[in-house]
Amino acid sequence: MQQPAAPSDAAQRHPLRAVAIIATVIIGVVLVALVGINAFVRVAYNPFYDQATREFPIPGVSEGFVPQDLDYLDAADEWLFSGYMAADLPSPVYKRAANGSVARLSVELPDGSAYRGHGSAITSTDRFVFLAREQGCLVLDAAEVAKAQDGATVRAVGSVGMDFSPAFMNIEGDVLYAGNFYFPGDYETPAHHHITTADGTENPAILYAYPADEGGTFGFAEKAERAYSIPGLVQGVAVTPDGQMVLSTSYGLRSSHLLAYDMAALAPEGTFAADGQTVPLYALDGRALVDDVEAPPMTEGIESHGGRVYIAEESASGKYLFGRLYGTGYVYAIDLR
């Protein structure tokens, strides 16, 4: 019986060649898509990229870290980053030194249990680091945070209670600012936080201002001195050297905004019940708005440093593929003066 002829080498290579061609085409399409998306984002947010500069990589994003806020720790010349892990793990704090070295720190509550909060805000003085938690914030020793090496655990020295769970905080000058976040249905705020301002703006959230007080716990007054009526979707606050209060707003894939208000144009417009006492109320609306910079989605925490506003982008995390498509993963700094 005659045996069938063995397939030629060319016939054997043919399927492999077809696979290689298909793979090459797919890679080419992906590369073209990446370039296209990157170009689209750069054009769509051209005013932002015209004013902003890329500073340095956000630490931890390749390890599952989802960044929420950043803070410059003056005493150590280091940047701090708060956030949470995409996996169900305790929430770390990352440090980035001036030389670019990175350290990941574990955080414990005063009772020794692991911190598993959202890490929505982090801010500091020369003495303390404040890290957001439900209904207030944890307080860490700034010197201990500064000297902690990669892999170290830092236990909170105390905590501070607030009227609400702060979605963002920042210490600017001699004031600790803390506010809440509103998005209808998913992130509601108390009814008395919904205020219609004099120009007809409906603000659904609130921002408290705590003045420095050496006699107060951890260097600040225990009760707010004043309150600000603010828009929804606020993720961060900063104050520039020329007296602009900047709010970052974002949620999901919609465009973010950096809203700058002239603080000199603000005047009390009534009162607000904050921390069990009546305080002056100020309104952030169109009357004091001096700049509105549209920014890429998920612009989160912001920090005023060296005359510029530094920005952490949540979309840098591996949790969100679309952010990788247009090159997030870096801290940007923008001059809003």
PLY file of the C-alpha trace (Angstrom):
ply
format ascii 1.0
element vertex 337
property float x
property float y
property float z
element edge 336
property int vertex1
property int vertex2
end_header
0.00 0.00 0.00
1.41 3.34 -1.01
2.13 5.73 1.83
0.86 9.30 1.50
3.54 11.85 0.70
4.90 13.79 3.67
3.90 17.46 3.69
6.55 19.77 2.38
8.44 22.20 4.67
6.65 25.06 2.95
3.26 23.52 3.73
4.26 23.03 7.39
5.39 26.64 7.68
2.26 28.04 6.10
0.02 27.94 9.24
2.78 29.53 11.32
3.22 32.25 8.74
-0.52 32.94 8.81
-0.49 33.19 12.61
2.49 35.56 12.49
0.75 37.77 9.92
-2.46 37.89 12.00
-0.49 38.72 15.18
1.40 41.46 13.36
-1.84 42.97 12.09
-3.41 42.88 15.58
-0.35 44.51 17.14
-0.39 47.15 14.42
-4.08 47.89 15.02
-3.49 48.17 18.79
-0.54 50.51 18.28
-2.55 52.68 15.91
-5.42 52.75 18.43
-3.05 53.73 21.22
-1.55 56.52 19.16
-5.02 57.65 18.13
-6.41 57.69 21.66
-3.33 59.48 22.96
-3.61 62.07 20.19
-7.34 62.52 20.81
-6.83 63.07 24.55
-4.00 65.53 23.90
-6.18 67.51 21.50
-9.33 67.29 23.63
-7.49 68.54 26.72
-5.01 70.79 24.93
-5.47 73.75 27.34
-4.51 71.48 30.24
-1.45 69.99 28.55
-0.39 73.45 27.35
-0.22 74.65 30.94
0.85 71.44 32.72
4.21 69.70 32.88
4.86 66.03 33.57
6.89 65.79 36.77
7.55 62.22 37.98
5.96 58.75 38.05
3.22 58.01 40.55
4.57 55.21 42.78
2.84 51.87 43.25
0.55 51.92 40.22
2.21 48.81 38.77
1.61 47.02 42.11
-2.16 47.49 42.21
-2.14 50.83 44.06
-5.03 53.16 43.20
-3.83 56.71 43.98
-6.26 59.19 45.49
-4.22 62.07 46.91
-0.71 63.45 47.21
1.07 65.69 49.71
4.46 67.33 49.94
6.07 66.59 53.31
8.28 69.67 53.70
10.29 68.37 56.65
11.56 65.40 54.64
11.51 66.79 51.08
9.31 63.83 50.13
6.01 63.30 48.37
3.36 61.19 50.09
0.62 59.31 48.23
-2.54 57.86 49.75
-5.05 55.52 48.14
-6.13 51.90 48.26
-5.23 48.56 46.69
-7.27 47.19 43.78
-7.11 43.81 45.53
-8.72 43.40 48.95
-5.59 44.38 50.88
-4.77 47.00 53.53
-4.26 50.50 52.14
-0.62 51.67 52.06
1.03 55.08 51.97
3.77 55.55 49.39
6.70 57.93 49.74
8.82 59.34 46.92
12.09 60.99 47.92
13.81 63.82 46.06
16.26 61.30 44.55
13.37 59.27 43.12
13.54 56.37 45.59
10.19 54.91 46.63
9.07 53.37 49.92
5.80 51.60 50.63
4.52 51.95 54.18
1.83 49.98 55.97
-0.45 51.97 58.28
-2.02 50.81 61.53
-4.84 52.35 63.51
-4.08 53.30 67.13
-5.36 49.86 68.22
-2.88 48.08 65.95
-5.37 46.95 63.29
-4.55 47.52 59.62
-5.76 50.64 57.87
-8.17 49.62 55.09
-9.63 53.01 54.29
-10.10 54.55 50.86
-7.08 56.80 51.35
-9.06 59.67 49.87
-6.84 62.35 51.42
-3.43 62.89 52.96
-1.87 66.14 54.20
0.77 67.18 56.70
2.51 69.69 58.94
6.07 69.46 60.22
4.71 67.47 63.17
1.82 65.37 61.92
0.45 63.58 58.86
-3.34 63.43 58.53
-4.86 60.48 56.63
-8.59 60.37 55.86
-10.82 57.69 57.33
-14.55 57.27 57.95
-15.93 60.22 59.96
-12.54 61.91 60.32
-8.86 61.18 59.93
-5.95 59.28 61.41
-2.95 61.20 62.71
0.59 59.90 62.14
3.84 61.23 63.54
5.51 63.14 60.67
9.04 62.37 61.91
8.25 58.66 62.04
6.80 58.76 58.53
9.87 60.64 57.27
12.37 58.13 58.64
10.36 54.98 57.80
12.04 52.66 55.32
10.43 50.62 52.56
8.22 47.93 54.09
7.95 49.62 57.49
4.73 49.89 59.46
3.65 53.22 60.97
1.02 53.23 63.70
-1.29 56.24 64.08
-0.75 58.28 67.23
-4.39 59.31 67.34
-7.45 60.23 65.34
-9.75 63.20 64.78
-13.52 63.02 64.40
-15.50 65.16 61.93
-19.13 65.80 61.05
-18.66 63.80 57.83
-16.26 61.40 56.16
-13.78 63.67 54.34
-13.38 62.96 50.64
-10.50 65.44 50.49
-8.31 67.43 52.88
-5.40 69.82 52.63
-3.41 72.02 54.97
-2.77 75.37 53.33
-0.97 78.04 55.34
-2.41 77.85 58.82
-5.70 76.20 57.85
-6.81 72.57 57.58
-9.50 72.21 54.93
-11.75 69.14 54.78
-14.78 68.54 52.58
-17.21 65.92 51.35
-18.09 64.51 47.93
-21.48 64.49 46.23
-22.72 62.44 43.28
-26.47 61.83 43.01
-27.58 58.37 44.03
-24.16 56.92 44.79
-22.64 59.54 47.10
-25.32 61.58 48.81
-24.72 64.37 51.31
-26.97 65.61 54.15
-29.90 67.79 53.07
-28.55 70.85 54.90
-25.35 70.65 52.81
-27.43 71.44 49.71
-27.40 75.22 49.35
-28.59 77.52 46.58
-26.15 80.43 46.35
-26.92 84.05 45.49
-26.23 83.57 41.77
-28.57 80.57 41.60
-25.91 77.86 41.76
-27.05 74.70 43.56
-24.10 73.50 45.62
-24.60 70.06 47.22
-21.48 69.73 49.38
-19.56 71.52 52.12
-15.98 72.39 53.03
-14.84 73.09 56.60
-11.86 75.26 57.58
-10.00 74.51 60.82
-7.49 77.20 61.89
-4.13 76.36 63.41
-4.26 76.29 67.22
-1.26 75.33 69.32
-3.62 74.55 72.16
-5.74 72.26 70.00
-5.26 68.56 69.48
-2.56 67.96 66.86
-2.11 71.67 66.21
-5.56 72.64 64.91
-8.83 73.82 66.41
-11.20 70.97 67.17
-14.13 72.83 65.63
-14.40 74.51 62.24
-14.04 78.29 62.14
-15.93 78.74 58.84
-17.60 76.71 56.11
-17.75 76.93 52.31
-20.63 75.83 50.10
-19.05 73.92 47.19
-20.03 72.08 43.99
-20.46 68.34 43.72
-17.77 65.92 42.49
-14.97 67.68 44.38
-11.92 65.42 44.83
-9.28 67.88 46.06
-8.58 71.39 47.33
-5.52 73.64 47.20
-4.77 77.33 47.75
-2.28 79.09 45.48
0.18 81.78 46.67
-1.90 84.51 44.99
-5.01 83.58 46.96
-6.93 81.30 44.61
-8.80 78.36 46.10
-8.62 75.52 43.57
-11.04 72.59 43.54
-10.53 69.47 41.42
-13.76 67.83 40.28
-14.09 64.43 38.61
-16.10 61.23 38.49
-15.77 58.25 36.17
-14.97 58.89 32.50
-16.35 62.41 32.36
-13.92 65.30 32.00
-12.31 66.61 35.16
-12.15 70.32 35.98
-9.76 72.49 37.95
-11.89 75.33 39.29
-10.06 78.39 40.65
-11.88 80.88 42.87
-10.64 84.30 44.00
-10.76 84.11 47.79
-10.56 87.91 48.04
-13.93 88.10 46.28
-15.64 85.97 48.92
-17.74 87.41 51.74
-19.92 85.71 54.36
-23.41 84.94 53.05
-25.05 83.61 56.14
-24.16 80.97 58.68
-23.79 77.21 58.87
-24.01 74.73 61.73
-20.57 73.04 61.82
-19.22 70.85 64.61
-22.06 71.89 66.90
-21.57 75.63 66.53
-22.66 78.39 64.14
-19.95 79.62 61.76
-19.80 82.03 58.81
-20.72 80.50 55.44
-18.99 81.40 52.16
-20.16 80.30 48.71
-17.97 79.11 45.85
-19.92 79.86 42.68
-19.66 81.76 39.40
-19.23 85.15 41.06
-15.75 84.27 42.36
-14.75 81.76 39.65
-11.68 83.05 37.77
-10.50 79.92 35.92
-11.91 76.58 34.77
-9.37 74.22 33.20
-10.81 71.06 31.68
-8.57 68.09 32.51
-8.46 64.36 31.70
-10.82 62.03 33.60
-10.08 61.05 37.20
-8.01 64.06 38.20
-8.09 63.47 41.95
-6.09 64.98 44.83
-4.18 68.22 44.33
-1.40 69.97 46.25
-0.09 73.53 46.04
3.73 73.53 46.07
6.29 75.97 44.76
3.66 78.18 43.16
2.11 75.36 41.13
-0.69 72.86 41.66
0.41 69.20 41.58
-2.09 66.56 40.50
-2.58 62.84 41.19
-4.59 60.92 38.58
-6.55 57.86 39.70
-6.65 56.58 36.12
-2.91 55.88 36.40
-3.79 52.69 38.28
-3.82 49.37 36.46
-7.44 49.11 37.63
-8.40 51.43 34.77
-7.12 50.37 31.34
-8.29 53.55 29.63
-5.83 55.65 31.64
-2.93 53.59 30.37
-4.17 54.16 26.82
-3.37 57.86 27.00
-0.22 57.75 29.09
-1.25 58.52 32.65
0.96 57.35 35.48
2.72 60.63 36.19
2.19 63.54 38.53
1.47 66.71 36.56
2.00 70.26 37.77
0.07 73.25 36.46
0.44 76.99 36.98
-3.00 78.55 37.51
-1.82 82.06 38.29
0 1
1 2
2 3
3 4
4 5
5 6
6 7
7 8
8 9
9 10
10 11
11 12
12 13
13 14
14 15
15 16
16 17
17 18
18 19
19 20
20 21
21 22
22 23
23 24
24 25
25 26
26 27
27 28
28 29
29 30
30 31
31 32
32 33
33 34
34 35
35 36
36 37
37 38
38 39
39 40
40 41
41 42
42 43
43 44
44 45
45 46
46 47
47 48
48 49
49 50
50 51
51 52
52 53
53 54
54 55
55 56
56 57
57 58
58 59
59 60
60 61
61 62
62 63
63 64
64 65
65 66
66 67
67 68
68 69
69 70
70 71
71 72
72 73
73 74
74 75
75 76
76 77
77 78
78 79
79 80
80 81
81 82
82 83
83 84
84 85
85 86
86 87
87 88
88 89
89 90
90 91
91 92
92 93
93 94
94 95
95 96
96 97
97 98
98 99
99 100
100 101
101 102
102 103
103 104
104 105
105 106
106 107
107 108
108 109
109 110
110 111
111 112
112 113
113 114
114 115
115 116
116 117
117 118
118 119
119 120
120 121
121 122
122 123
123 124
124 125
125 126
126 127
127 128
128 129
129 130
130 131
131 132
132 133
133 134
134 135
135 136
136 137
137 138
138 139
139 140
140 141
141 142
142 143
143 144
144 145
145 146
146 147
147 148
148 149
149 150
150 151
151 152
152 153
153 154
154 155
155 156
156 157
157 158
158 159
159 160
160 161
161 162
162 163
163 164
164 165
165 166
166 167
167 168
168 169
169 170
170 171
171 172
172 173
173 174
174 175
175 176
176 177
177 178
178 179
179 180
180 181
181 182
182 183
183 184
184 185
185 186
186 187
187 188
188 189
189 190
190 191
191 192
192 193
193 194
194 195
195 196
196 197
197 198
198 199
199 200
200 201
201 202
202 203
203 204
204 205
205 206
206 207
207 208
208 209
209 210
210 211
211 212
212 213
213 214
214 215
215 216
216 217
217 218
218 219
219 220
220 221
221 222
222 223
223 224
224 225
225 226
226 227
227 228
228 229
229 230
230 231
231 232
232 233
233 234
234 235
235 236
236 237
237 238
238 239
239 240
240 241
241 242
242 243
243 244
244 245
245 246
246 247
247 248
248 249
249 250
250 251
251 252
252 253
253 254
254 255
255 256
256 257
257 258
258 259
259 260
260 261
261 262
262 263
263 264
264 265
265 266
266 267
267 268
268 269
269 270
270 271
271 272
272 273
273 274
274 275
275 276
276 277
277 278
278 279
279 280
280 281
281 282
282 283
283 284
284 285
285 286
286 287
287 288
288 289
289 290
290 291
291 292
292 293
293 294
294 295
295 296
296 297
297 298
298 299
299 300
300 301
301 302
302 303
303 304
304 305
305 306
306 307
307 308
308 309
309 310
310 311
311 312
312 313
313 314
314 315
315 316
316 317
317 318
318 319
319 320
320 321
321 322
322 323
323 324
324 325
325 326
326 327
327 328
328 329
329 330
330 331
331 332
332 333
333 334
334 335
335 336
